[in-house]
């Protein structure tokens, strides 16, 4: 035998031979294919993440069959704003229908499954659908969780988080800006009333501090009677520093105070760029804000009359300022 096959220990498998190897004819081609990328955990059957995702999908509120989703109308000339805190839930049939009537910005109306709908519920669903607000139905435990246990009567409305303007943004809305700053006003209804008066008398916007102050809640929206869609509200980290920045920009800062040195009707700078600062009904202006004012002015009142709340005081002062700032007829 040729080669070294005769050497000691050499063996040959009798079933093999030299020459061409017979192929599989493609039968093993599928075994060579890759199985693709590894699926995500929530996509693997039996994985804990997949079970959690399936349970979450079952708990999520479903679109109500009785309402159609309409396109959301774009709001014109919305000022540049920064995002505020989280969304607010309005619960209860009266509160929800009143918020929808007032045009409070919202993104979802939740209705309990099998709810015995009355006129308020039907109006809420119809108004929400017309405004492009999603109408979702869920179980009562879902609504309990969404509203934090508040008595919701089977309906709840998710209010959009308000996007506050920057204090400097209020100056660009007019050549002769008139800004209303609130110090320590914690009632959102007073804030809404001030916004309404500011819009009515040609103000540029409203400034509130971030802490110890009312914010743009559903109650403030309703009290503004729609004016909050036209008048921007800015939020300042520190009100006294924001007033100092306005002074550096050339605005005169006048604080309303019952013991002010000047009568509002005698304010000489009423027609100039101005910041009107309004304090709370009980405490008035804080010390730091008072020191940041150029002048303290008073509203003339009958002797012995109790102090006006912030909404009324701002309305009276803005009315007088608007009268002074309106040019006389030719």
C-alpha positions in Angstrom: 0.0 0.0 0.0 1.4 3.4 -0.9 2.4 6.1 1.5 3.0 5.5 5.1 -0.1 3.3 5.7 2.2 0.5 6.7 3.7 2.3 9.6 2.9 1.0 13.1 -0.4 2.4 14.5 -1.7 3.7 11.2 -5.5 3.1 10.7 -8.0 4.0 8.0 -11.8 4.0 8.4 -13.1 1.5 5.9 -16.1 3.7 5.3 -14.2 6.7 4.0 -12.3 7.2 0.8 -10.5 10.0 -0.9 -12.3 12.0 -3.5 -15.3 14.4 -3.9 -17.6 14.7 -0.9 -21.3 14.4 -1.6 -23.3 17.6 -0.5 -26.6 17.9 1.3 -28.4 19.4 -1.7 -29.4 22.5 0.4 -31.2 20.5 3.0 -29.1 22.1 5.8 -29.6 25.7 4.5 -32.3 26.6 7.1 -30.0 25.5 9.9 -27.5 28.1 8.9 -29.9 31.0 9.0 -29.7 33.5 11.9 -32.7 33.9 14.2 -32.5 37.7 14.2 -32.0 40.1 17.2 -32.9 38.9 20.7 -36.5 40.2 21.4 -37.1 42.7 24.2 -38.1 41.3 27.6 -41.7 42.5 27.3 -42.0 40.7 24.0 -41.0 37.3 25.3 -43.9 35.0 26.2 -43.7 34.0 29.8 -41.2 36.7 30.8 -42.2 38.8 33.9 -41.9 42.0 31.9 -44.3 40.6 29.3 -46.8 39.7 32.0 -46.6 43.2 33.5 -47.1 44.8 30.1 -50.1 42.7 29.4 -51.7 43.5 32.8 -51.1 47.2 32.3 -52.7 47.1 28.9 -55.8 45.5 30.4 -56.1 48.2 33.1 -55.7 51.1 30.7 -58.9 53.0 29.9 -60.4 52.2 26.5 -61.8 54.8 24.1 -65.6 55.2 24.7 -67.7 53.8 21.9 -70.1 56.7 22.2 -67.6 59.5 21.4 -65.6 60.3 18.3 -62.1 61.8 18.4 -62.1 65.2 16.7 -59.0 67.0 15.6 -57.7 69.4 18.3 -57.9 73.0 17.2 -54.7 75.0 17.3 -54.6 77.9 19.7 -53.6 81.1 17.9 -50.9 83.5 19.0 -49.9 81.5 22.0 -46.9 83.2 23.8 -43.7 81.3 24.5 -44.0 79.6 27.8 -42.1 77.2 30.1 -43.8 74.1 31.4 -45.3 74.2 34.8 -46.2 71.4 37.2 -48.1 68.3 36.4 -51.6 68.0 35.1 -54.7 68.4 37.4 -57.7 66.2 37.6 -61.1 67.7 37.9 -63.7 65.3 39.4 -67.5 65.3 39.7 -70.2 65.9 37.2 -70.8 69.6 38.0 -67.1 70.5 38.2 -66.3 68.7 34.9 -69.2 70.2 32.9 -68.4 73.7 34.2 -64.7 73.3 33.3 -65.6 72.2 29.8 -68.1 75.1 29.4 -65.3 77.5 30.4 -62.9 76.2 27.8 -60.4 75.0 30.3 -57.6 73.2 28.3 -57.8 69.5 28.8 -56.6 66.4 27.1 -58.8 63.5 28.4 -62.3 63.0 29.8 -62.7 59.8 31.7 -66.1 58.1 32.0 -66.9 55.1 34.2 -68.0 51.9 32.3 -71.8 51.4 32.6 -72.4 54.9 34.0 -76.0 56.0 34.2 -75.5 59.2 32.2 -77.6 62.3 32.9 -77.7 65.6 31.0 -74.4 66.8 32.6 -72.5 63.7 31.5 -74.0 63.8 28.0 -73.0 67.4 27.7 -69.5 66.7 28.9 -69.0 64.0 26.4 -70.4 66.0 23.6 -68.4 69.2 24.5 -65.2 67.2 24.9 -65.6 65.5 21.6 -66.3 68.8 19.8 -63.2 70.3 21.4 -61.0 67.4 20.3 -60.5 66.0 23.8 -60.1 62.3 24.1 -63.1 60.6 25.8 -62.0 57.4 27.6 -63.9 54.9 29.6 -62.6 52.9 32.5 -63.7 51.1 35.6 -64.6 52.9 38.7 -61.4 51.7 40.4 -59.5 53.3 37.5 -61.2 56.7 38.2 -60.6 56.3 41.9 -56.9 55.9 41.2 -56.8 58.8 38.8 -58.6 61.2 41.1 -56.8 60.1 44.3 -60.0 58.9 45.9 -62.0 62.1 45.3 -65.8 61.7 44.8 -65.9 61.7 41.0 -69.5 60.5 40.3 -68.2 58.5 37.4 -66.5 61.4 35.4 -63.1 63.1 35.6 -61.3 65.6 33.4 -57.5 65.8 33.0 -56.5 69.4 32.8 -53.3 70.3 30.8 -50.4 71.5 32.8 -50.1 75.3 32.2 -47.0 76.6 30.5 -45.9 79.8 32.2 -44.2 82.6 30.4 -40.8 84.1 31.4 -41.1 87.5 33.2 -39.2 89.1 30.3 -41.7 87.9 27.8 -44.4 90.2 29.2 -42.4 93.3 28.2 -42.5 92.4 24.4 -46.3 92.6 24.1 -46.6 96.4 24.2 -44.5 99.5 23.6 -45.8 100.8 27.0 -46.1 97.6 29.1 -48.4 97.3 32.1 -47.6 94.3 34.2 -49.6 93.2 37.2 -47.5 91.3 39.8 -49.2 89.4 42.7 -47.5 89.0 46.0 -48.9 86.3 48.4 -52.2 85.8 46.5 -53.1 82.2 47.2 -56.7 82.0 46.0 -56.9 80.8 42.4 -60.2 82.6 42.0 -58.5 85.9 42.8 -55.8 85.1 40.2 -58.4 84.4 37.6 -60.2 87.7 38.4 -56.9 89.6 38.1 -56.2 87.9 34.7 -59.7 88.9 33.6 -59.2 92.6 34.7 -55.8 92.7 33.1 -57.3 91.6 29.7 -60.2 94.0 30.0 -58.0 97.1 30.8 -55.2 96.5 28.3 -52.5 95.0 30.6 -49.6 93.1 29.2 -49.6 90.1 31.5 -49.6 88.8 35.1 -46.6 87.8 37.2 -46.7 85.4 40.1 -44.0 83.9 42.3 -43.3 80.2 42.2 -43.8 79.7 46.0 -46.7 80.7 48.3 -48.9 81.8 45.4 -51.9 80.6 43.4 -51.2 78.9 40.1 -53.1 78.3 36.9 -55.5 75.6 38.1 -58.9 74.8 36.8 -60.5 77.3 39.3 -58.2 80.1 38.0 -59.1 79.3 34.4 -62.9 79.4 35.2 -62.6 82.6 37.1 -60.8 84.3 34.2 -63.8 83.7 32.0 -61.6 82.8 29.0 -59.2 85.7 29.4 -56.4 83.2 30.4 -56.3 82.1 26.8 -55.3 85.7 25.8 -53.2 87.0 28.7 -49.9 85.3 29.5 -49.0 84.5 33.1 -45.3 84.4 34.0 -43.8 82.8 37.0 -40.7 84.2 38.9 -38.4 82.2 41.1 -38.0 85.3 43.3 -40.6 88.1 42.9 -38.4 90.8 44.5 -35.5 90.1 42.1 -38.0 90.0 39.1 -39.2 93.5 40.1 -35.6 94.7 40.3 -35.0 93.4 36.8 -38.1 95.3 35.6 -36.8 98.4 37.2 -33.5 97.9 35.3 -35.5 97.7 32.1 -37.0 101.2 32.8 -40.3 100.2 34.3 -41.7 102.0 37.3 -42.8 99.7 40.1 -45.8 100.8 42.1 -47.2 98.8 45.0 -50.8 99.0 46.2 -51.0 99.7 49.9 -53.7 101.1 52.1 -51.1 103.4 53.7 -49.5 104.4 50.4 -48.1 108.0 50.2 -49.8 108.8 46.9 -53.4 108.5 45.8 -53.7 106.3 42.7 -55.5 109.1 40.8 -52.4 111.3 41.3 -49.8 108.8 40.1 -47.8 110.8 37.7 -46.2 107.8 35.9 -49.5 106.1 35.2 -48.9 106.6 31.4 -45.3 105.2 31.5 -44.1 101.5 31.4 -45.4 100.3 34.8 -45.6 97.3 37.1 -48.6 97.3 39.5 -47.9 95.1 42.5 -50.9 93.7 44.4 -50.6 92.0 47.8 -52.8 89.6 49.7 -55.9 90.8 51.4 -54.8 90.1 54.9 -51.0 90.5 54.9 -50.5 93.0 52.1 -47.1 93.3 50.5 -44.2 91.4 52.0 -41.2 93.4 53.3 -38.8 92.5 50.5 -41.4 93.2 47.8 -42.3 96.5 49.4 -38.7 97.5 49.4 -38.5 96.6 45.7 -41.2 99.1 44.8 -40.4 102.7 43.7 -43.6 104.0 45.3 -46.6 102.9 47.3 -50.0 104.1 46.1 -53.4 103.8 47.7 -56.9 103.4 46.5 -59.2 106.1 48.0 -61.8 104.4 50.1 -64.4 105.5 52.7 -63.1 105.6 56.3 -63.7 102.3 58.2 -64.1 100.2 55.0 -62.4 96.8 55.1 -59.6 96.1 52.8 -60.4 94.9 49.2 -59.4 91.5 48.1 -56.7 91.2 45.5 -59.1 90.6 42.6 -61.3 93.7 43.4 -58.3 95.9 44.2 -56.5 95.0 41.0 -59.7 95.7 39.0 -60.2 99.1 40.5 -56.6 100.1 40.0 -56.4 98.9 36.4 -59.6 100.7 35.6 -58.1 104.0 36.8 -54.8 103.3 35.0 -56.6 102.5 31.8 -58.5 105.8 32.0 -55.3 107.7 32.5 -53.5 105.8 29.7 -56.3 106.3 27.1 -55.5 109.2 24.8 -58.2 112.0 24.8 -60.5 112.1 21.8 -59.4 114.6 19.1 
